[in-house]
Amino acid sequence: MPGFLKRMSAPVAFGALILLATVTMVTDRRALRESSGRDLPWWQGILLDIAVPLQKTLAAPFDAVGDGWRSYLALIDLREENEQLRNEVAVLEEENLQYREALVASGNLNRIAAMRDEFEIPMLPSEIVGLDVSPWFRSVLVDRGALHGVQAGNPVITHEGVVGLVTTTSANAAKTMLLLDQQSSIDSVVQRSRSRGVVRGRGIDRLEFEFVVRGGDVKPGDVVITSGLGGVYPKGLRVGEVIEVSDPGGSLMQIATLEPAVDFGRLEQVFVMLHRGPTMDLLYGTNAPAPVERVERATEGGTQPAPVAGPGGPAS
């Protein structure tokens, strides 16, 4: 019998609460009809005080589930919004990069236009399309060749200074020996003191300027330019800047170390000077490829362009 009463206590209490709630609602409706705004009886006030926290306790799990679901939906929307914002930022960064590249190109074009005004020699804009990976030579490949009027022996420059010399050509490309190559040498002069010497490549990112000790006035910071002698490079092109002068040690010749005027690590655009001096004519011969105007006329007439001549003579 005690076990039965213990099992039935919870259902009886639950039923009593339901009955009490029903009686309270009926009484409240009757009281509202009879008199509005009166105080509740004492026993109804106690029941109301008990019902409020009980209702909050029972509603808390449902409220928590609802809040969690709403938070989950908000997180999904936030994730989608973040993904959209990341895509927009990527697009803006790409546009910003293109704008910066356009500004750099515009600045280069302004310097190139100013450089063209300094020389009366026609210059052909070209792009660097390849590098020589040989450890013994320093050269690059440009995207202009015989069909564009480029010949072996043409100087290659930028707005910063001397880049090198065209050594071989094909129809649409040309190989350029850089100023850094160990076979490269340029007759040069110190701009400040007019001391003459020869700039030679060392195969690394430095040059050496060899000059006569007697009467030589060369100091760190001096700018070395082409002298124009030899007919290879026009006079006045920047070659490099003196960074160190070695002790002659009793020798008649002294060597200064130069930093090249051109940043070869960032070389992208160059200009081929469509000029070849008499020294290069003797070295490469006069049977150079026809200029682009002549080639175009020959093509319009139905004939084929002449074969490209390399440094060793006509092509087979």
C-alpha positions as a printed Julia matrix, in Angstrom:
316×3 Matrix{Float64}:
   0.0    0.0      0.0
   2.73   2.6      0.74
   4.34   1.75    -2.61
   1.04   2.37    -4.42
   0.58   5.74    -2.71
   4.16   6.7     -3.63
   3.58   5.82    -7.28
   0.3    7.69    -7.41
   1.51  10.85    -5.63
   2.92  12.5     -8.77
  -0.2   11.93   -10.97
  -2.48  13.07    -8.13
  -0.43  16.23    -7.56
  -0.41  16.97   -11.31
  -4.17  16.45   -11.51
  -4.71  18.69    -8.49
  -2.67  21.44   -10.12
  -4.69  21.18   -13.31
  -7.95  21.26   -11.37
  -6.75  24.22    -9.34
  -5.7   26.09   -12.48
  -9.1   25.41   -14.06
 -10.99  26.62   -11.0
  -8.76  29.72   -10.87
  -9.43  30.6    -14.53
 -13.2   30.16   -14.05
 -13.15  32.28   -10.89
 -11.07  34.98   -12.59
 -13.46  35.23   -15.51
 -16.43  35.48   -13.13
 -14.63  38.09   -11.03
 -13.82  40.15   -14.12
 -17.49  40.17   -15.11
 -18.66  41.14   -11.66
 -16.05  43.72   -10.69
 -13.05  45.03   -12.57
  -9.78  45.92   -10.82
 -10.4   44.22    -7.41
  -7.59  42.48    -5.47
  -7.14  38.74    -5.8
  -8.02  36.5     -2.85
  -5.05  35.52    -0.73
  -5.01  31.93    -1.85
  -5.05  32.96    -5.55
  -2.12  35.32    -4.94
  -0.11  32.45    -3.43
  -0.92  30.22    -6.42
   0.09  32.99    -8.82
   3.4   33.49    -7.04
   4.07  29.77    -7.31
   2.99  29.5    -10.96
   5.25  32.28   -12.32
   8.65  30.74   -11.43
   7.31  27.27   -12.28
   6.29  28.5    -15.72
   9.67  30.14   -16.25
  11.44  26.93   -15.27
   9.36  24.83   -17.65
   9.76  27.35   -20.5
  13.55  27.74   -20.07
  14.56  24.63   -22.13
  12.25  25.64   -24.98
  13.58  29.2    -24.9
  17.16  27.9    -24.97
  16.44  25.69   -27.98
  14.78  28.6    -29.77
  17.68  30.94   -29.03
  20.17  28.33   -30.23
  18.28  27.8    -33.47
  18.08  31.52   -34.12
  21.8   31.84   -33.38
  22.57  29.01   -35.8
  20.56  30.68   -38.54
  22.33  33.95   -37.81
  25.72  32.2    -38.06
  24.8   30.75   -41.45
  23.83  34.18   -42.71
  27.03  35.64   -41.24
  29.16  32.96   -42.93
  27.56  33.67   -46.3
  28.05  37.39   -45.8
  31.72  36.89   -44.88
  32.28  34.76   -47.98
  30.7   37.45   -50.13
  32.84  40.13   -48.5
  36.0   38.07   -49.05
  35.16  37.73   -52.74
  34.56  41.47   -53.02
  37.88  42.19   -51.25
  39.71  39.85   -53.66
  38.19  41.65   -56.65
  39.14  45.05   -55.21
  42.7   43.89   -54.52
  43.03  42.65   -58.11
  41.73  45.97   -59.46
  44.09  47.85   -57.15
  47.02  45.77   -58.42
  46.06  46.53   -62.03
  45.81  50.24   -61.23
  49.26  50.22   -59.61
  50.71  48.39   -62.61
  49.1   50.96   -64.92
  50.65  53.79   -62.88
  54.07  52.14   -63.07
  53.72  51.66   -66.82
  52.6   55.27   -67.21
  55.64  56.48   -65.29
  57.93  54.35   -67.46
  56.33  55.71   -70.62
  56.9   59.29   -69.43
  60.57  58.58   -68.75
  60.9   56.78   -72.08
  59.35  59.71   -73.94
  61.82  62.05   -72.25
  64.7   59.71   -73.13
  63.63  59.58   -76.78
  63.88  63.35   -76.96
  67.55  63.14   -75.94
  68.57  60.89   -78.85
  67.88  61.15   -82.55
  68.38  57.41   -83.03
  65.17  55.37   -83.62
  64.39  53.08   -80.7
  62.23  49.96   -80.76
  60.35  49.0    -77.56
  60.77  45.35   -76.59
  59.88  42.96   -73.78
  62.17  40.52   -71.99
  60.82  37.03   -72.75
  63.65  34.76   -71.64
  66.87  34.44   -69.61
  70.07  32.55   -70.35
  70.49  30.02   -67.55
  74.13  29.3    -68.42
  76.53  30.04   -65.53
  79.17  31.33   -67.99
  77.1   33.91   -69.87
  74.68  36.67   -68.91
  72.11  37.32   -71.63
  68.38  37.79   -72.2
  65.96  37.18   -75.06
  63.76  40.02   -76.36
  60.61  39.75   -78.47
  61.87  41.77   -81.47
  63.97  40.39   -84.27
  65.0   40.76   -87.91
  61.46  41.35   -89.13
  61.37  44.44   -86.93
  64.71  45.8    -88.14
  66.85  44.51   -85.26
  70.45  43.6    -86.14
  73.34  42.03   -84.3
  75.35  44.9    -82.85
  72.37  47.1    -81.89
  72.66  48.61   -78.39
  69.93  47.79   -75.89
  69.06  50.35   -73.2
  66.39  51.46   -70.74
  65.59  54.86   -69.29
  68.06  53.99   -66.51
  71.05  53.28   -68.7
  72.9   50.63   -70.73
  71.54  47.07   -70.75
  73.76  45.36   -73.32
  74.25  44.52   -76.99
  72.31  42.38   -79.47
  74.49  39.41   -80.49
  72.19  37.19   -82.57
  68.77  37.57   -84.17
  65.97  35.45   -85.57
  62.85  36.55   -87.38
  60.97  37.6    -84.22
  63.53  37.49   -81.4
  66.99  38.68   -80.5
  69.58  37.54   -77.98
  71.16  40.34   -75.97
  74.46  40.05   -74.11
  74.08  41.93   -70.85
  76.51  44.51   -69.57
  77.29  42.07   -66.73
  78.71  39.4    -69.06
  82.45  38.8    -68.74
  82.87  39.35   -72.48
  81.28  42.82   -72.28
  83.46  45.95   -72.35
  82.52  49.61   -72.91
  84.75  52.64   -73.35
  83.48  55.01   -70.65
  84.21  58.28   -68.88
  83.62  59.63   -65.38
  81.01  62.34   -65.73
  82.52  64.59   -63.05
  86.26  64.44   -63.79
  86.18  63.17   -67.42
  88.62  60.39   -66.51
  88.5   57.73   -69.21
  88.6   53.98   -68.83
  86.95  50.7    -69.79
  83.96  49.16   -68.0
  84.02  45.36   -68.0
  81.49  42.78   -66.84
  82.39  40.41   -64.04
  79.6   37.86   -64.44
  77.96  39.09   -61.23
  75.82  42.09   -60.34
  78.85  44.39   -60.23
  81.06  45.99   -62.89
  84.71  47.02   -62.87
  86.03  50.3    -64.27
  89.7   50.09   -65.3
  91.51  53.42   -65.71
  95.03  54.82   -65.69
  96.23  55.84   -62.25
  98.18  58.87   -63.46
  95.77  61.75   -63.89
  92.82  59.58   -62.9
  90.31  61.24   -60.62
  87.72  58.67   -59.6
  85.84  58.71   -56.29
  82.95  56.74   -54.77
  79.68  58.28   -55.88
  80.96  59.27   -59.34
  78.66  58.47   -62.26
  80.23  56.66   -65.21
  78.74  57.18   -68.69
  79.53  55.95   -72.18
  82.2   57.97   -73.95
  80.9   57.37   -77.47
  84.33  56.16   -78.65
  84.35  52.97   -80.67
  81.01  53.75   -82.28
  79.16  51.02   -80.37
  77.14  53.03   -77.84
  76.08  56.67   -78.22
  77.76  59.13   -75.9
  76.19  59.99   -72.55
  74.39  56.75   -71.59
  74.59  55.9    -67.88
  76.68  52.82   -67.14
  76.96  52.77   -63.36
  78.05  54.47   -60.16
  81.4   54.05   -58.41
  81.03  52.35   -55.04
  84.66  51.45   -54.31
  88.12  52.36   -55.63
  90.9   49.82   -55.06
  94.47  50.68   -54.07
  96.68  50.64   -57.19
  99.62  49.17   -55.25
 102.22  50.54   -57.64
 100.36  49.46   -60.77
  99.75  51.83   -63.66
  96.12  50.71   -63.88
  93.55  51.06   -61.16
  90.18  49.36   -60.88
  86.99  50.81   -59.41
  83.9   48.76   -58.62
  80.65  50.01   -60.13
  77.01  49.37   -59.32
  75.14  49.12   -62.64
  72.71  51.91   -63.45
  70.15  49.32   -64.57
  68.49  47.05   -62.02
  68.88  43.78   -63.93
  66.85  41.88   -61.34
  63.73  43.87   -62.3
  64.36  44.17   -66.02
  61.12  43.87   -68.0
  61.01  46.47   -70.78
  63.96  47.56   -72.92
  64.63  49.61   -76.04
  66.67  48.41   -78.99
  68.48  51.32   -80.61
  68.22  50.79   -84.37
  71.77  51.97   -84.87
  74.94  50.04   -85.51
  78.31  51.74   -85.45
  81.18  51.08   -87.82
  82.89  48.79   -85.31
  79.86  46.51   -85.28
  79.7   46.59   -89.08
  83.24  45.27   -89.18
  82.46  42.62   -86.56
  79.12  41.37   -87.9
  79.41  42.3    -91.57
  77.15  44.49   -93.67
  74.75  41.76   -94.81
  72.28  42.59   -92.02
  68.6   41.63   -92.23
  66.37  44.07   -94.07
  64.47  46.68   -92.02
  60.84  46.03   -91.28
  59.6   48.42   -94.02
  61.52  46.54   -96.72
  60.36  43.19   -95.41
  56.73  44.31   -95.44
  57.03  45.49   -99.05
  58.61  42.19  -100.07
  55.82  40.26   -98.34
  53.14  42.31  -100.09
  54.82  41.59  -103.42
  54.63  37.86  -102.83
  58.32  37.19  -102.13
  59.81  35.66   -99.04
  62.02  37.65   -96.59
  65.76  37.1    -96.7
  67.29  34.61   -94.21
  68.55  36.0    -90.91
  72.29  36.66   -90.56
  73.98  35.68   -87.34
  77.27  36.91   -85.95
  79.18  34.37   -87.97
  77.77  35.33   -91.35
  74.7   34.48   -93.44
  72.29  31.86   -92.23
  72.09  28.65   -94.15
